[in-house]
Amino acid sequence: MATPHKEDWYSRAHPERAASERSLRRERRDRDKAHRNRNKQFDRGTPETAQKAGRVRQGALARLYQAGHLSADQLASSQEIRQIAEMLTRDVHIGTTSVETRVDNGGRGSGAFFEKLGTVRAEIAYTRWRAELSHPGPVLAMIVQDEACRNVARRSGMRDATARKLLSEALDAWPGIMGLTCKTVGPADLLAMQAGLY
């Protein structure tokens, strides 16, 4: 007479748990099978990550990147521009207070100074960048509001290719403007600005 297998005993003793574990193993096997042919040199994500990412609705610029109309650098520039625009147009936000400097009697505001310098540089760069745009309305709609290129092109009376070209040129200009701003606006400039304000 054959001895009962260990899994058979476990399945009989804990039917709900065993069914759940079988389901998890089956899902894992299916995910692994679905992602077996991926290029592991370039795709370091796990099957679980790919499955979750597949359910996420990407923004308009991310879809342009996936279609090959934008480079990774252009996509990164668009995200940086959007963050700066949101920071500048934010109506009201709740601030936080750090009590660390009060407790340990350490240097006051050492990190805050450089944070403010970064904010000033970002604002100046964004203002310069916007001033250089030939068609600011459509470009800002695509970057800041994340509107689809086709919708913006139709509303603006231009071809899709023209809207994409305007977007690409604007995004290509951003790193140079930001770099120049960082070189020309230093800590002394921020101190001078703050001295003039108070």
Secondary structure per residue as TSV (DSSP state, phi and psi in degrees):
chain	resnum	aa	ss	phi	psi
A	1	M	-	360.0	134.9
A	2	A	-	-76.5	144.2
A	3	T	-	-80.3	142.4
A	4	P	-	-66.1	139.1
A	5	H	-	-70.4	148.0
A	6	K	H	-59.7	-39.9
A	7	E	H	-67.2	-35.4
A	8	D	H	-63.2	-43.1
A	9	W	H	-62.3	-44.9
A	10	Y	H	-63.2	-41.9
A	11	S	H	-61.6	-38.5
A	12	R	H	-74.0	-35.7
A	13	A	H	-75.2	-34.4
A	14	H	-	-133.8	74.3
A	15	P	H	-64.3	-38.7
A	16	E	H	-67.8	-46.6
A	17	R	H	-62.5	-42.3
A	18	A	H	-64.0	-41.2
A	19	A	H	-64.8	-41.2
A	20	S	H	-63.2	-43.4
A	21	E	H	-65.6	-39.5
A	22	R	H	-62.0	-41.3
A	23	S	H	-63.2	-43.3
A	24	L	H	-63.1	-42.2
A	25	R	H	-64.0	-39.6
A	26	R	H	-65.6	-44.4
A	27	E	H	-62.0	-42.6
A	28	R	H	-63.5	-43.3
A	29	R	H	-62.3	-42.4
A	30	D	H	-65.1	-41.4
A	31	R	H	-64.8	-43.8
A	32	D	H	-62.0	-40.9
A	33	K	H	-65.7	-40.4
A	34	A	H	-66.2	-29.4
A	35	H	T	-110.5	15.6
A	36	R	T	-66.8	-31.8
A	37	N	T	-91.2	9.1
A	38	R	S	-70.5	156.0
A	39	N	-	-83.5	102.2
A	40	K	T	-71.3	-17.1
A	41	Q	T	-69.4	-34.9
A	42	F	T	-104.3	-23.9
A	43	D	-	-109.2	101.8
A	44	R	-	-94.3	5.9
A	45	G	-	-77.3	151.6
A	46	T	-	-81.3	164.2
A	47	P	H	-57.2	-35.6
A	48	E	H	-64.5	-41.8
A	49	T	H	-63.6	-44.9
A	50	A	H	-63.1	-37.9
A	51	Q	H	-64.9	-44.3
A	52	K	H	-66.5	-42.0
A	53	A	H	-64.3	-31.9
A	54	G	H	-66.2	-23.9
A	55	R	H	-88.7	-12.2
A	56	V	S	-82.0	135.8
A	57	R	-	-84.4	114.8
A	58	Q	-	-77.5	153.6
A	59	G	-	-73.6	172.4
A	60	A	H	-62.0	-42.5
A	61	L	H	-70.3	-35.1
A	62	A	H	-64.5	-36.4
A	63	R	H	-68.3	-37.1
A	64	L	H	-63.5	-38.7
A	65	Y	H	-64.0	-45.6
A	66	Q	H	-64.1	-30.7
A	67	A	T	-80.7	-7.2
A	68	G	T	91.1	9.6
A	69	H	S	-85.8	-19.2
A	70	L	S	-126.0	147.8
A	71	S	-	-86.0	169.4
A	72	A	H	-64.2	-36.5
A	73	D	H	-65.5	-40.6
A	74	Q	H	-65.1	-40.4
A	75	L	H	-63.4	-41.6
A	76	A	H	-64.1	-40.7
A	77	S	H	-62.1	-40.0
A	78	S	H	-63.6	-38.3
A	79	Q	H	-68.8	-37.2
A	80	E	H	-66.2	-43.1
A	81	I	H	-62.9	-43.9
A	82	R	H	-62.2	-41.7
A	83	Q	H	-63.4	-40.8
A	84	I	H	-66.8	-43.8
A	85	A	H	-61.0	-42.1
A	86	E	H	-65.4	-38.0
A	87	M	H	-64.7	-40.2
A	88	L	H	-75.9	-28.4
A	89	T	H	-100.1	2.7
A	90	R	-	-64.1	126.8
A	91	D	-	-70.6	-66.4
A	92	V	-	-138.9	138.3
A	93	H	-	-140.3	153.7
A	94	I	-	-85.3	122.7
A	95	G	-	-85.7	163.3
A	96	T	-	-119.8	155.9
A	97	T	-	-120.4	135.3
A	98	S	-	-98.2	127.2
A	99	V	-	-99.6	3.7
A	100	E	H	-59.3	-43.0
A	101	T	H	-66.7	-27.7
A	102	R	H	-77.9	-30.3
A	103	V	H	-80.4	-47.4
A	104	D	H	-96.5	1.4
A	105	N	-	56.7	30.1
A	106	G	-	-76.4	-177.0
A	107	G	-	-62.6	135.8
A	108	R	S	-88.0	129.1
A	109	G	S	68.4	18.4
A	110	S	H	-63.0	-43.2
A	111	G	H	-77.9	-31.3
A	112	A	H	-65.1	-34.1
A	113	F	H	-60.7	-47.5
A	114	F	H	-71.4	-29.0
A	115	E	H	-65.8	-42.4
A	116	K	H	-65.9	-37.9
A	117	L	H	-61.0	-42.8
A	118	G	H	-63.6	-38.5
A	119	T	H	-66.7	-43.4
A	120	V	H	-63.5	-44.6
A	121	R	H	-60.7	-43.7
A	122	A	H	-62.3	-42.8
A	123	E	H	-65.5	-42.7
A	124	I	H	-65.4	-44.6
A	125	A	H	-62.5	-42.1
A	126	Y	H	-63.9	-41.2
A	127	T	H	-65.0	-44.2
A	128	R	H	-63.3	-43.5
A	129	W	H	-62.6	-44.9
A	130	R	H	-62.8	-37.5
A	131	A	H	-65.5	-27.5
A	132	E	H	-86.9	-7.3
A	133	L	-	-71.7	132.0
A	134	S	S	-76.6	-32.5
A	135	H	S	-131.6	78.1
A	136	P	H	-63.7	-36.6
A	137	G	H	-57.0	-58.3
A	138	P	H	-62.7	-40.1
A	139	V	H	-65.0	-46.0
A	140	L	H	-66.6	-33.9
A	141	A	H	-63.1	-39.4
A	142	M	H	-74.1	-37.0
A	143	I	H	-87.2	-54.6
A	144	V	T	-78.6	-43.8
A	145	Q	S	-89.5	-6.4
A	146	D	-	56.4	42.2
A	147	E	-	-83.5	150.3
A	148	A	-	-64.8	140.8
A	149	C	H	-56.8	-43.7
A	150	R	H	-62.0	-43.0
A	151	N	H	-63.7	-43.3
A	152	V	H	-65.2	-41.8
A	153	A	H	-62.3	-45.3
A	154	R	H	-64.0	-43.5
A	155	R	H	-65.1	-31.9
A	156	S	H	-91.8	-2.0
A	157	G	T	71.9	37.8
A	158	M	-	-132.3	165.9
A	159	R	-	-75.4	158.0
A	160	D	H	-58.9	-42.4
A	161	A	H	-62.6	-36.7
A	162	T	H	-66.5	-43.2
A	163	A	H	-63.8	-41.8
A	164	R	H	-64.4	-36.8
A	165	K	H	-66.0	-44.2
A	166	L	H	-60.0	-42.4
A	167	L	H	-63.3	-47.1
A	168	S	H	-61.9	-43.4
A	169	E	H	-63.0	-41.6
A	170	A	H	-65.0	-42.4
A	171	L	H	-70.3	-33.1
A	172	D	H	-69.0	-28.7
A	173	A	H	-76.2	-24.6
A	174	W	H	-59.2	-50.8
A	175	P	H	-59.3	-38.4
A	176	G	H	-65.3	-42.5
A	177	I	H	-67.7	-42.2
A	178	M	H	-65.7	-41.4
A	179	G	H	-64.0	-43.6
A	180	L	H	-63.9	-39.7
A	181	T	H	-64.3	-42.2
A	182	C	H	-64.1	-33.2
A	183	K	H	-74.3	-34.8
A	184	T	H	-91.9	-23.0
A	185	V	S	-108.6	107.9
A	186	G	-	-113.5	-176.6
A	187	P	H	-57.2	-36.5
A	188	A	H	-64.7	-37.9
A	189	D	H	-63.6	-41.8
A	190	L	H	-64.3	-43.2
A	191	L	H	-61.0	-40.2
A	192	A	H	-65.1	-40.9
A	193	M	H	-62.9	-44.7
A	194	Q	H	-66.5	-36.9
A	195	A	H	-65.5	-35.7
A	196	G	H	-71.2	-27.2
A	197	L	H	-76.9	-33.4
A	198	Y	-	-100.5	360.0
